[in-house]
Amino acid sequence: MPSCAEAGIVGALTGVMGTLEAMEVVKLVTGIGEPLTGRLLLYDALAARFETVKYRRRTG
């Protein structure tokens, strides 16, 4: 089995992001929970840390 240095971690990272996106869809379709509407979820894979940033559309 190759090490992470040899094979990379892109596969695991895409799995984490895909799972988060799938959960957002479930929340929107079922109407339960609090979806990330109006917020951006940032993920630092090296530190395994999440941060949420609020945003709004420009009016103009």
Secondary structure, DSSP 8 states (H G I E B T S, - for coil): ---HHHH-SHHHHHHHHHHHHHHHHHHHHHT-S---TTEEEEEETTTTEEEEEE------
